[in-house]
Amino acid sequence: MSRSCHSEKLERQLFSAWCQWLCYPSRSKEEENYAKENFERVAQVVDNALEINSGPFFLADFSVADTVFIPYVERMSASLFYYKGIHLERSHRVSAPSQMV
């Protein structure tokens, strides 16, 4: 699988974890914790993918993979801060591509 295709798969996984945590009300504290931990786990996988290169992008230079991620990451960052009090850019590199554009 190419790195670009892998990035697209990661984007879908991150979006799914974010949406599951943010868009579906938890019926218990355990469900809330599970959804948060799932998002954190997927965000860490994305962080690991970003660490492969020394820069803030998925590939060596800014690419289509980054342009796919940026709108979602911006939305995630704003909504997680507003609804959950989470600063995505403080805890994960996943927000790095959107900060560089």
LOMAR-115804 format. One record per residue: x negated, y negated, z negated of N, C-alpha, C in turn; residue in one letter. Coordinates in pm, whole numbers, plus 32768, in hexadecimal, padded with zeros to 4 digits. Atoms other than C-alpha are relative to their C-alpha. Layout:
BEGIN
+------+------+------+-------+-------+-------+------+------+------+-----+
: n.c1 : n.c2 : n.c3 : ca.c1 : ca.c2 : ca.c3 : c.c1 : c.c2 : c.c3 : res :
+------+------+------+-------+-------+-------+------+------+------+-----+
:    X :    Y :    Z :     X :     Y :     Z :    X :    Y :    Z :   A :
...
+------+------+------+-------+-------+-------+------+------+------+-----+
This chain:
BEGIN
+------+------+------+-------+-------+-------+------+------+------+-----+
: n.c1 : n.c2 : n.c3 : ca.c1 : ca.c2 : ca.c3 : c.c1 : c.c2 : c.c3 : res :
+------+------+------+-------+-------+-------+------+------+------+-----+
: 7FAB : 8076 : 8000 :  8000 :  8000 :  8000 : 7FA7 : 7F84 : 8000 :   M :
: 8051 : 807A : 7FFA :  7F73 :  7EAB :  805D : 8017 : 7FAD : 7F82 :   S :
: 7FF4 : 8055 : 8077 :  7F34 :  7DAD :  7F4A : 8077 : 7FA2 : 800B :   R :
: 7F8E : 8059 : 7FEC :  803D :  7CCB :  7FE3 : 8083 : 804A : 7FE1 :   S :
: 7F87 : 7FAF : 801D :  8146 :  7DE0 :  7FD9 : 8009 : 801E : 7F6C :   C :
: 8002 : 7FE6 : 8090 :  80DA :  7E34 :  7E77 : 8030 : 7F85 : 7FB4 :   H :
: 7FD4 : 807C : 8040 :  810D :  7CC6 :  7E17 : 8096 : 7FED : 800D :   S :
: 7F6F : 800B : 7FED :  826B :  7CCB :  7EA9 : 804A : 805F : 7FA2 :   E :
: 7FC4 : 7FA1 : 805D :  82BC :  7E00 :  7DDC : 7FFA : 7FCA : 7F71 :   K :
: 800E : 803C : 8085 :  8236 :  7D54 :  7CA4 : 8064 : 7F8E : 7FEC :   L :
: 7FA1 : 806F : 8009 :  830E :  7C25 :  7CEF : 808B : 8035 : 7FE1 :   E :
: 7F7C : 7FC4 : 8018 :  8446 :  7D01 :  7CF9 : 8009 : 8037 : 7F73 :   R :
: 8000 : 7FCA : 8088 :  83E4 :  7DAD :  7BB4 : 8008 : 7F90 : 7F98 :   Q :
: 7FFE : 8071 : 805D :  83A2 :  7C62 :  7B05 : 8088 : 7FBC : 8000 :   L :
: 7F7C : 803E : 7FF7 :  84E5 :  7BC9 :  7B85 : 8068 : 8055 : 7FB9 :   F :
: 7FA0 : 7FA5 : 803F :  85A9 :  7CFB :  7B14 : 7FF6 : 7FFB : 7F68 :   S :
: 8013 : 8005 : 8090 :  8511 :  7CF5 :  79B7 : 802F : 7F7B : 7FC6 :   A :
: 7FD4 : 8086 : 802C :  854E :  7B7E :  7998 : 8099 : 7FF8 : 7FFF :   W :
: 7F6E : 8007 : 7FF4 :  86B6 :  7B9B :  7A0F : 8044 : 8058 : 7F97 :   C :
: 7FC8 : 7FA6 : 8065 :  86FB :  7CC2 :  792A : 7FFD : 7FC0 : 7F76 :   Q :
: 800E : 8040 : 8083 :  867E :  7BFD :  77FD : 8056 : 7F83 : 7FF5 :   W :
: 7FC0 : 8082 : 8008 :  8718 :  7AAF :  7854 : 8095 : 8002 : 8024 :   L :
: 7F79 : 8008 : 7FC7 :  885A :  7AFA :  7910 : 8066 : 805F : 7FC2 :   C :
: 7FA4 : 7F9F : 803D :  88ED :  7C1D :  784D : 7FF8 : 7FF3 : 7F69 :   Y :
: 8002 : 8012 : 8091 :  8952 :  7BDA :  76E6 : 7FDD : 8082 : 7FB7 :   P :
: 8024 : 7F8C : 8053 :  88B6 :  7CC5 :  75E9 : 806E : 8018 : 7F9A :   S :
: 7F99 : 7FDD : 8063 :  89A9 :  7D7E :  750A : 7FC4 : 8015 : 7F76 :   R :
: 8043 : 7FEC : 8081 :  88A6 :  7DAC :  73F9 : 7F75 : 7FC4 : 8006 :   S :
: 808A : 8032 : 8009 :  8755 :  7D32 :  7382 : 7FA1 : 8061 : 8046 :   K :
: 8054 : 7F9B : 7FBE :  86C0 :  7E78 :  7402 : 8003 : 7FEE : 8097 :   E :
: 7FF6 : 8017 : 7F70 :  8743 :  7E37 :  7562 : 7FB4 : 7F82 : 8029 :   E :
: 8047 : 807D : 7FE5 :  86BC :  7CD3 :  7556 : 7F69 : 8018 : 7FFF :   E :
: 808E : 7FE2 : 800A :  8568 :  7D51 :  74E6 : 7FD0 : 8056 : 8073 :   N :
: 8025 : 7FA9 : 7F90 :  8563 :  7E60 :  75F0 : 7FF3 : 7FAE : 8081 :   Y :
: 8003 : 8051 : 7F86 :  85B5 :  7D67 :  7704 : 7F87 : 7FA3 : 8001 :   A :
: 8074 : 8058 : 800A :  84AB :  7C75 :  7689 : 7F7F : 804E : 8014 :   K :
: 8079 : 7FAE : 7FF3 :  83A5 :  7D87 :  7669 : 7FEF : 8031 : 8090 :   E :
: 8007 : 7FD5 : 7F75 :  83FB :  7E05 :  77C6 : 7FCC : 7F8D : 8059 :   N :
: 8031 : 8073 : 7FB4 :  83CB :  7CA7 :  7856 : 7F6C : 7FEA : 7FE6 :   F :
: 808C : 8014 : 8025 :  8283 :  7C81 :  7798 : 7FA7 : 8069 : 8042 :   E :
: 804D : 7F94 : 7FC4 :  820B :  7DD3 :  781A : 7FEC : 7FE7 : 8096 :   R :
: 8009 : 801A : 7F71 :  825A :  7D7D :  7985 : 7FAB : 7F84 : 801B :   V :
: 8053 : 8079 : 7FF0 :  81C2 :  7C21 :  795E : 7F6D : 8021 : 7FEE :   A :
: 808B : 7FD7 : 8013 :  8084 :  7CC7 :  78DF : 7FCB : 8049 : 807B :   Q :
: 8029 : 7FBC : 7F84 :  807A :  7DA4 :  7A17 : 7FE1 : 7F98 : 806B :   V :
: 8019 : 806C : 7FA0 :  8095 :  7C68 :  7AEB : 7F7F : 7FB6 : 7FDB :   V :
: 807C : 803F : 802E :  7F85 :  7BC4 :  7A17 : 7F86 : 8052 : 802B :   D :
: 806F : 7FA8 : 7FDA :  7EA5 :  7CF0 :  7A58 : 7FE4 : 7FF7 : 8096 :   N :
: 8011 : 800D : 7F6F :  7EE2 :  7CD0 :  7BCF : 7FBB : 7F7C : 8023 :   A :
: 803F : 8082 : 7FE8 :  7E7E :  7B61 :  7BC0 : 7F6D : 7FFE : 7FD6 :   L :
: 808B : 7FFE : 8031 :  7D3C :  7BB3 :  7B05 : 7FA1 : 8045 : 8061 :   E :
: 8056 : 7FBC : 7FA0 :  7CBB :  7C81 :  7C2A : 7FA7 : 7F9D : 804A :   I :
: 804E : 806B : 7FC0 :  7C4B :  7B3F :  7CD3 : 7FDA : 7F9A : 7F97 :   N :
: 802D : 8061 : 8063 :  7B8F :  7A30 :  7C1E : 8058 : 7F83 : 7FFD :   S :
: 7FAA : 8075 : 7FFB :  7C89 :  7926 :  7C8A : 808C : 801E : 7FCD :   G :
: 7F78 : 7FF0 : 8033 :  7DF7 :  78F5 :  7C34 : 8060 : 8045 : 8061 :   P :
: 7FA8 : 7FC9 : 7F98 :  7E7D :  79A3 :  7D6D : 7FF9 : 8097 : 8006 :   F :
: 7FFC : 7F6F : 7FF4 :  7EDD :  7B09 :  7DBF : 7F96 : 8037 : 805E :   F :
: 806A : 7FDA : 7FA4 :  7DED :  7B1C :  7EE2 : 7F8D : 7F9D : 7FED :   L :
: 8075 : 8058 : 8012 :  7C9E :  7A6C :  7F0C : 8025 : 7F6C : 800C :   A :
: 7FD2 : 808A : 7FEC :  7D4D :  792E :  7F87 : 8098 : 7FFC : 7FF6 :   D :
: 7F70 : 8013 : 8000 :  7EAA :  789F :  7F78 : 803D : 804A : 8076 :   F :
: 7FC7 : 7FAC : 7F97 :  7F8C :  7989 :  8040 : 8098 : 8006 : 7FF5 :   S :
: 7F6F : 7FEA : 8001 :  80EF :  79EE :  808F : 802B : 8040 : 7F7D :   V :
: 7FDE : 7FC0 : 8080 :  80EA :  7AC6 :  7F57 : 8018 : 7F98 : 7F93 :   A :
: 7FEF : 806B : 8063 :  80C1 :  798C :  7E85 : 807E : 7FAE : 801B :   D :
: 7F88 : 804F : 7FE0 :  81D4 :  78D2 :  7F3F : 807F : 804B : 7FDC :   T :
: 7F8B : 7FB2 : 802B :  82C3 :  79EF :  7EF0 : 8013 : 7FF1 : 7F6B :   V :
: 7FF8 : 8005 : 8092 :  8272 :  79DE :  7D7E : 8026 : 7F77 : 7FC9 :   F :
: 7FF6 : 8085 : 803C :  826E :  7866 :  7D46 : 8090 : 7FD5 : 7FDE :   I :
: 7F79 : 802C : 8026 :  83E6 :  781A :  7D58 : 803A : 8050 : 7F8A :   P :
: 7FCD : 7FAD : 806E :  8437 :  793D :  7C72 : 7FBC : 7FDD : 7F7C :   Y :
: 804B : 8020 : 807A :  8326 :  78E8 :  7B78 : 802C : 7F78 : 7FC9 :   V :
: 7FD0 : 8083 : 802E :  8397 :  777D :  7B6B : 8088 : 800C : 7FBB :   E :
: 7F7B : 7FEA : 803A :  84FC :  77EB :  7B28 : 7FF5 : 804B : 7F7B :   R :
: 8012 : 7FB3 : 807B :  848B :  78EA :  7A25 : 7FC8 : 7FA8 : 7F91 :   M :
: 8040 : 8056 : 8063 :  83AF :  77EE :  7974 : 8063 : 7F9F : 7FC1 :   S :
: 7F9F : 8063 : 8032 :  84C0 :  76E8 :  7957 : 806F : 8043 : 7FAE :   A :
: 7F8F : 7FC1 : 8045 :  85D6 :  77D7 :  78F2 : 7FD4 : 8046 : 7F7F :   S :
: 802E : 7FC0 : 807B :  8506 :  789B :  77F6 : 7FE3 : 7F99 : 7F94 :   L :
: 8016 : 8069 : 8063 :  849F :  7759 :  774E : 8086 : 7FCD : 7FCA :   F :
: 7F80 : 8039 : 8028 :  8603 :  76D2 :  7749 : 8052 : 8061 : 7FAA :   Y :
: 7FA7 : 7FA2 : 8044 :  86BA :  780E :  76DD : 7FBD : 8053 : 7F93 :   Y :
: 8043 : 7FA7 : 805F :  85B3 :  78D2 :  761D : 7F90 : 7FBC : 7FB2 :   K :
: 806B : 8046 : 8045 :  84B5 :  77CC :  75AF : 7F76 : 8039 : 801F :   G :
: 807E : 7FC0 : 7FD9 :  83A1 :  788B :  7665 : 7FB7 : 7FA9 : 8065 :   I :
: 8055 : 804A : 7FA4 :  8283 :  77D0 :  770E : 7FB4 : 8065 : 8055 :   H :
: 803C : 7F9C : 7FA9 :  822E :  78B9 :  782D : 7F6F : 7FE1 : 8020 :   L :
: 8088 : 8025 : 7FD9 :  80F9 :  77F5 :  7891 : 7F9C : 8009 : 7F8D :   E :
: 805C : 7FF4 : 8072 :  8067 :  780D :  7733 : 7FDA : 8091 : 7FE4 :   R :
: 8018 : 7F75 : 8024 :  807F :  7985 :  771A : 7FD9 : 805A : 8075 :   S :
: 801B : 7FA9 : 7F8D :  804E :  7A06 :  787D : 7FC1 : 7FB3 : 8073 :   H :
: 803B : 8039 : 7F87 :  7F7D :  79C3 :  79B2 : 8065 : 7FFD : 8071 :   R :
: 7F9E : 7FF5 : 7F94 :  80B3 :  7A11 :  7A7F : 802A : 7F77 : 8035 :   V :
: 7FD9 : 8085 : 7FD4 :  80FA :  789C :  7A8E : 7F90 : 7FB8 : 8049 :   S :
: 8074 : 8043 : 7FC3 :  7F9F :  784B :  7B1C : 8015 : 7FD7 : 8091 :   A :
: 7FF0 : 802E : 7F76 :  7FF9 :  7849 :  7C90 : 8057 : 7F83 : 800D :   P :
: 7FA8 : 8075 : 7FF4 :  8112 :  774F :  7C5B : 7FBE : 7F82 : 7FCA :   S :
: 8046 : 8074 : 8036 :  8029 :  766A :  7B96 : 7F96 : 7FCB : 8061 :   Q :
: 806B : 8028 : 7FA5 :  7F2C :  765F :  7CB2 : 8034 : 7FBD : 807F :   M :
: 7FC8 : 8037 : 7F84 :  8019 :  75ED :  7DC5 : 802F : 7F74 : 7FE9 :   V :
+------+------+------+-------+-------+-------+------+------+------+-----+
